[in-house]
Amino acid sequence: MSSSILQRRLVDVSERHKRLRAELHVTEEQLTFLEEEAQDTRLRSLVAETPLADAEARDARGHADALARHRDALARQIGELGREQDALLDRMAAELSAH
């Protein structure tokens, strides 16, 4: 693979990595808020002891759980991009040392 193609792929991976890290940061902030909200809603449902309060607590927990799954998926993607970036850098280094 030519070095210009490797460089373009490395830039692309780096840009995607940067975007995903920014998205992960925002997601983690949102998840902190939703986790607190889910906990508050659960406590209110325990005090209220009504079906509506229970439903609201389940709904809040569901939103927090969904966002946690999204956060985990972002973290996996970031890890994969990091490994891809390392592999591209290794290939570039190998090509440079071969010349």
N, CA, C and O atoms as a DFTB+ gen file, in Angstrom:
396 C
 N C O
     1  1       0.864      -1.171       0.000
     2  2       0.000       0.000       0.000
     3  2       0.905       1.226       0.000
     4  3       1.876       1.286       0.755
     5  1       0.587       2.203      -0.845
     6  2       1.441       3.384      -0.935
     7  2       1.341       4.226       0.331
     8  3       0.343       4.188       1.051
     9  1       2.398       4.982       0.578
    10  2       2.423       5.778       1.806
    11  2       1.356       6.868       1.792
    12  3       0.857       7.251       2.851
    13  1       0.997       7.375       0.612
    14  2      -0.045       8.406       0.569
    15  2      -1.409       7.823       0.955
    16  3      -2.212       8.490       1.607
    17  1      -1.660       6.589       0.551
    18  2      -2.918       5.935       0.933
    19  2      -2.915       5.675       2.433
    20  3      -3.919       5.906       3.107
    21  1      -1.792       5.195       2.957
    22  2      -1.681       4.966       4.395
    23  2      -1.886       6.270       5.168
    24  3      -2.574       6.292       6.188
    25  1      -1.297       7.334       4.684
    26  2      -1.449       8.628       5.356
    27  2      -2.899       9.092       5.347
    28  3      -3.400       9.582       6.359
    29  1      -3.576       8.941       4.213
    30  2      -4.989       9.340       4.137
    31  2      -5.837       8.503       5.080
    32  3      -6.717       9.028       5.762
    33  1      -5.575       7.197       5.118
    34  2      -6.333       6.328       6.021
    35  2      -6.053       6.693       7.474
    36  3      -6.959       6.682       8.307
    37  1      -4.806       7.015       7.775
    38  2      -4.449       7.397       9.133
    39  2      -5.145       8.696       9.535
    40  3      -5.630       8.815      10.661
    41  1      -5.199       9.659       8.638
    42  2      -5.896      10.917       8.917
    43  2      -7.383      10.655       9.130
    44  3      -7.989      11.211      10.046
    45  1      -7.970       9.807       8.284
    46  2      -9.395       9.473       8.422
    47  2      -9.676       8.798       9.759
    48  3     -10.622       9.165      10.456
    49  1      -8.864       7.821      10.114
    50  2      -9.044       7.118      11.384
    51  2      -8.875       8.083      12.546
    52  3      -9.633       8.039      13.515
    53  1      -7.885       8.949      12.446
    54  2      -7.642       9.926      13.509
    55  2      -8.818      10.876      13.679
    56  3      -9.202      11.188      14.806
    57  1      -9.390      11.333      12.585
    58  2     -10.546      12.239      12.661
    59  2     -11.766      11.525      13.247
    60  3     -12.480      12.090      14.075
    61  1     -12.000      10.300      12.822
    62  2     -13.126       9.534      13.380
    63  2     -12.915       9.279      14.868
    64  3     -13.855       9.361      15.659
    65  1     -11.680       8.971      15.241
    66  2     -11.329       8.729      16.641
    67  2     -11.612       9.976      17.481
    68  3     -12.165       9.883      18.577
    69  1     -11.231      11.129      16.962
    70  2     -11.453      12.388      17.674
    71  2     -12.946      12.682      17.833
    72  3     -13.383      13.101      18.905
    73  1     -13.728      12.465      16.776
    74  2     -15.173      12.701      16.841
    75  2     -15.838      11.770      17.847
    76  3     -16.693      12.190      18.626
    77  1     -15.439      10.509      17.824
    78  2     -16.040       9.544      18.754
    79  2     -15.676       9.854      20.203
    80  3     -16.503       9.687      21.099
    81  1     -14.458      10.299      20.437
    82  2     -14.075      10.667      21.810
    83  2     -14.904      11.845      22.295
    84  3     -15.320      11.875      23.453
    85  1     -15.149      12.820      21.416
    86  2     -15.990      13.965      21.793
    87  2     -17.416      13.502      22.072
    88  3     -18.038      13.945      23.037
    89  1     -17.934      12.608      21.226
    90  2     -19.283      12.084      21.442
    91  2     -19.354      11.278      22.733
    92  3     -20.354      11.339      23.448
    93  1     -18.307      10.530      23.034
    94  2     -18.267       9.753      24.275
    95  2     -18.296      10.679      25.482
    96  3     -18.978      10.401      26.467
    97  1     -17.565      11.765      25.406
    98  2     -17.550      12.721      26.520
    99  2     -18.955      13.275      26.781
   100  3     -19.399      13.328      27.927
   101  1     -19.645      13.683      25.727
   102  2     -21.005      14.212      25.865
   103  2     -21.940      13.127      26.396
   104  3     -22.764      13.385      27.274
   105  1     -21.811      11.926      25.867
   106  2     -22.659      10.813      26.288
   107  2     -22.462      10.508      27.770
   108  3     -23.429      10.247      28.486
   109  1     -21.215      10.540      28.229
   110  2     -20.960      10.271      29.645
   111  2     -21.586      11.340      30.540
   112  3     -22.101      11.028      31.614
   113  1     -21.544      12.602      30.098
   114  2     -22.202      13.667      30.863
   115  2     -23.710      13.461      30.912
   116  3     -24.337      13.615      31.960
   117  1     -24.284      13.109      29.759
   118  2     -25.717      12.860      29.704
   119  2     -26.096      11.654      30.553
   120  3     -27.135      11.657      31.212
   121  1     -25.265      10.637      30.539
   122  2     -25.550       9.428      31.306
   123  2     -25.517       9.726      32.806
   124  3     -26.336       9.201      33.560
   125  1     -24.595      10.547      33.232
   126  2     -24.556      10.930      34.647
   127  2     -25.871      11.569      35.050
   128  3     -26.426      11.249      36.101
   129  1     -26.371      12.469      34.218
   130  2     -27.649      13.125      34.496
   131  2     -28.793      12.110      34.521
   132  3     -29.610      12.112      35.442
   133  1     -28.847      11.247      33.510
   134  2     -29.939      10.273      33.440
   135  2     -29.888       9.266      34.587
   136  3     -30.931       8.854      35.093
   137  1     -28.694       8.870      34.998
   138  2     -28.561       7.952      36.134
   139  2     -29.112       8.596      37.409
   140  3     -29.829       7.957      38.180
   141  1     -28.766       9.866      37.618
   142  2     -29.286      10.579      38.786
   143  2     -30.802      10.722      38.711
   144  3     -31.498      10.546      39.711
   145  1     -31.304      11.036      37.538
   146  2     -32.745      11.176      37.336
   147  2     -33.461       9.847      37.580
   148  3     -34.520       9.815      38.207
   149  1     -32.884       8.754      37.085
   150  2     -33.484       7.430      37.286
   151  2     -33.516       7.074      38.771
   152  3     -34.494       6.508      39.260
   153  1     -32.450       7.406      39.478
   154  2     -32.412       7.129      40.913
   155  2     -33.464       7.954      41.658
   156  3     -34.175       7.438      42.520
   157  1     -33.553       9.235      41.315
   158  2     -34.568      10.096      41.949
   159  2     -35.976       9.599      41.663
   160  3     -36.822       9.555      42.556
   161  1     -36.221       9.227      40.417
   162  2     -37.543       8.735      40.030
   163  2     -37.877       7.434      40.761
   164  3     -39.023       7.224      41.159
   165  1     -36.892       6.570      40.937
   166  2     -37.109       5.319      41.664
   167  2     -37.478       5.599      43.124
   168  3     -38.388       4.980      43.676
   169  1     -36.765       6.534      43.733
   170  2     -37.078       6.880      45.127
   171  2     -38.474       7.474      45.255
   172  3     -39.202       7.165      46.198
   173  1     -38.843       8.325      44.305
   174  2     -40.195       8.903      44.327
   175  2     -41.256       7.825      44.158
   176  3     -42.323       7.884      44.769
   177  1     -40.944       6.836      43.315
   178  2     -41.934       5.761      43.107
   179  2     -42.088       4.907      44.358
   180  3     -43.181       4.421      44.649
   181  1     -41.008       4.724      45.093
   182  2     -41.098       3.956      46.340
   183  2     -41.954       4.678      47.375
   184  3     -42.706       4.052      48.122
   185  1     -41.831       5.997      47.409
   186  2     -42.621       6.787      48.355
   187  2     -44.080       6.843      47.915
   188  3     -44.991       6.702      48.732
   189  1     -44.293       7.051      46.615
   190  2     -45.654       7.210      46.097
   191  2     -46.428       5.894      46.093
   192  3     -47.629       5.877      46.361
   193  1     -45.749       4.803      45.793
   194  2     -46.386       3.480      45.715
   195  2     -47.605       3.460      44.795
   196  3     -48.653       2.912      45.137
   197  1     -47.442       4.077      43.603
   198  2     -48.528       4.055      42.624
   199  2     -48.023       3.407      41.337
   200  3     -46.825       3.414      41.055
   201  1     -48.952       2.846      40.560
   202  2     -48.547       2.252      39.281
   203  2     -47.914       3.277      38.334
   204  3     -46.970       2.951      37.614
   205  1     -48.423       4.504      38.329
   206  2     -47.868       5.541      37.457
   207  2     -46.431       5.861      37.859
   208  3     -45.566       6.004      36.996
   209  1     -46.171       5.973      39.150
   210  2     -44.815       6.256      39.618
   211  2     -43.877       5.106      39.262
   212  3     -42.729       5.338      38.884
   213  1     -44.356       3.873      39.380
   214  2     -43.545       2.712      38.993
   215  2     -43.216       2.750      37.498
   216  3     -42.086       2.472      37.095
   217  1     -44.200       3.092      36.695
   218  2     -43.982       3.168      35.249
   219  2     -42.970       4.258      34.908
   220  3     -42.110       4.060      34.050
   221  1     -43.067       5.402      35.574
   222  2     -42.110       6.488      35.340
   223  2     -40.701       6.055      35.737
   224  3     -39.736       6.383      35.048
   225  1     -40.577       5.327      36.831
   226  2     -39.269       4.854      37.275
   227  2     -38.681       3.856      36.275
   228  3     -37.492       3.919      35.960
   229  1     -39.506       2.943      35.780
   230  2     -39.039       1.974      34.779
   231  2     -38.621       2.691      33.496
   232  3     -37.611       2.344      32.883
   233  1     -39.401       3.690      33.096
   234  2     -39.092       4.454      31.897
   235  2     -37.758       5.189      32.055
   236  3     -36.920       5.156      31.154
   237  1     -37.563       5.842      33.183
   238  2     -36.309       6.568      33.429
   239  2     -35.126       5.602      33.437
   240  3     -34.068       5.908      32.886
   241  1     -35.305       4.434      34.062
   242  2     -34.235       3.434      34.094
   243  2     -33.942       2.929      32.694
   244  3     -32.784       2.705      32.343
   245  1     -34.982       2.748      31.889
   246  2     -34.804       2.291      30.508
   247  2     -33.994       3.271      29.680
   248  3     -33.134       2.868      28.897
   249  1     -34.266       4.558      29.852
   250  2     -33.498       5.581      29.125
   251  2     -32.035       5.561      29.551
   252  3     -31.141       5.641      28.708
   253  1     -31.791       5.456      30.839
   254  2     -30.414       5.418      31.341
   255  2     -29.692       4.165      30.829
   256  3     -28.530       4.233      30.427
   257  1     -30.381       3.037      30.846
   258  2     -29.770       1.795      30.364
   259  2     -29.443       1.868      28.871
   260  3     -28.393       1.395      28.438
   261  1     -30.343       2.461      28.089
   262  2     -30.104       2.598      26.648
   263  2     -28.890       3.491      26.388
   264  3     -28.068       3.195      25.521
   265  1     -28.787       4.570      27.134
   266  2     -27.646       5.463      26.945
   267  2     -26.354       4.787      27.404
   268  3     -25.297       5.019      26.816
   269  1     -26.422       3.965      28.430
   270  2     -25.240       3.221      28.872
   271  2     -24.784       2.252      27.779
   272  3     -23.584       2.092      27.558
   273  1     -25.725       1.610      27.100
   274  2     -25.363       0.718      25.991
   275  2     -24.712       1.503      24.855
   276  3     -23.755       1.034      24.239
   277  1     -25.233       2.698      24.581
   278  2     -24.647       3.556      23.545
   279  2     -23.221       3.949      23.938
   280  3     -22.313       3.926      23.108
   281  1     -23.034       4.308      25.206
   282  2     -21.698       4.667      25.696
   283  2     -20.738       3.494      25.521
   284  3     -19.601       3.677      25.085
   285  1     -21.194       2.297      25.858
   286  2     -20.346       1.106      25.720
   287  2     -19.982       0.853      24.258
   288  3     -18.850       0.476      23.954
   289  1     -20.938       1.060      23.358
   290  2     -20.668       0.884      21.929
   291  2     -19.646       1.905      21.447
   292  3     -18.754       1.572      20.667
   293  1     -19.771       3.143      21.906
   294  2     -18.783       4.169      21.544
   295  2     -17.397       3.780      22.047
   296  3     -16.411       3.911      21.322
   297  1     -17.323       3.308      23.271
   298  2     -16.031       2.907      23.836
   299  2     -15.411       1.770      23.017
   300  3     -14.202       1.762      22.784
   301  1     -16.235       0.812      22.580
   302  2     -15.724      -0.275      21.741
   303  2     -15.202       0.264      20.414
   304  3     -14.127      -0.127      19.958
   305  1     -15.967       1.167      19.794
   306  2     -15.538       1.749      18.515
   307  2     -14.229       2.518      18.668
   308  3     -13.356       2.452      17.802
   309  1     -14.100       3.240      19.763
   310  2     -12.866       3.988      20.008
   311  2     -11.691       3.015      20.150
   312  3     -10.609       3.265      19.621
   313  1     -11.905       1.921      20.856
   314  2     -10.855       0.907      20.986
   315  2     -10.464       0.313      19.644
   316  3      -9.280       0.128      19.362
   317  1     -11.458       0.015      18.818
   318  2     -11.187      -0.541      17.492
   319  2     -10.411       0.451      16.634
   320  3      -9.468       0.072      15.938
   321  1     -10.807       1.721      16.685
   322  2     -10.090       2.728      15.911
   323  2      -8.658       2.898      16.411
   324  3      -7.742       3.106      15.616
   325  1      -8.467       2.812      17.707
   326  2      -7.115       2.898      18.258
   327  2      -6.240       1.764      17.749
   328  3      -5.079       1.980      17.401
   329  1      -6.795       0.552      17.706
   330  2      -6.044      -0.590      17.188
   331  2      -5.761      -0.423      15.692
   332  3      -4.672      -0.749      15.220
   333  1      -6.744       0.085      14.958
   334  2      -6.537       0.322      13.527
   335  2      -5.459       1.382      13.310
   336  3      -4.617       1.248      12.421
   337  1      -5.491       2.417      14.114
   338  2      -4.490       3.486      14.017
   339  2      -3.092       2.919      14.303
   340  3      -2.137       3.240      13.596
   341  1      -2.976       2.093      15.318
   342  2      -1.688       1.470      15.642
   343  2      -1.185       0.609      14.486
   344  3      -0.002       0.642      14.144
   345  1      -2.091      -0.160      13.888
   346  2      -1.705      -1.017      12.769
   347  2      -1.229      -0.187      11.581
   348  3      -0.246      -0.539      10.929
   349  1      -1.922       0.910      11.301
   350  2      -1.501       1.778      10.192
   351  2      -0.136       2.396      10.473
   352  3       0.712       2.476       9.584
   353  1       0.071       2.829      11.704
   354  2       1.377       3.396      12.058
   355  2       2.477       2.350      11.943
   356  3       3.580       2.656      11.491
   357  1       2.185       1.127      12.345
   358  2       3.167       0.044      12.209
   359  2       3.512      -0.198      10.746
   360  3       4.677      -0.393      10.398
   361  1       2.492      -0.185       9.891
   362  2       2.735      -0.384       8.454
   363  2       3.558       0.747       7.876
   364  3       4.454       0.522       7.062
   365  1       3.250       1.975       8.304
   366  2       4.033       3.120       7.815
   367  2       5.485       3.007       8.270
   368  3       6.402       3.259       7.488
   369  1       5.695       2.633       9.512
   370  2       7.050       2.492      10.030
   371  2       7.797       1.387       9.286
   372  3       8.979       1.537       8.980
   373  1       7.119       0.286       8.997
   374  2       7.738      -0.813       8.272
   375  2       8.136      -0.374       6.860
   376  3       9.209      -0.731       6.374
   377  1       7.277       0.392       6.214
   378  2       7.582       0.871       4.874
   379  2       8.754       1.850       4.891
   380  3       9.602       1.821       3.999
   381  1       8.801       2.709       5.899
   382  2       9.904       3.664       5.996
   383  2      11.231       2.958       6.256
   384  3      12.262       3.338       5.701
   385  1      11.201       1.943       7.089
   386  2      12.445       1.222       7.388
   387  2      12.885       0.356       6.223
   388  3      14.064       0.021       6.117
   389  1      11.957      -0.013       5.344
   390  2      12.303      -0.831       4.172
   391  2      13.007      -0.004       3.104
   392  3      13.698      -0.548       2.242
   393  1      12.830       1.307       3.165
   394  2      13.449       2.166       2.128
   395  2      14.791       2.599       2.519
   396  3      15.449       3.321       1.770
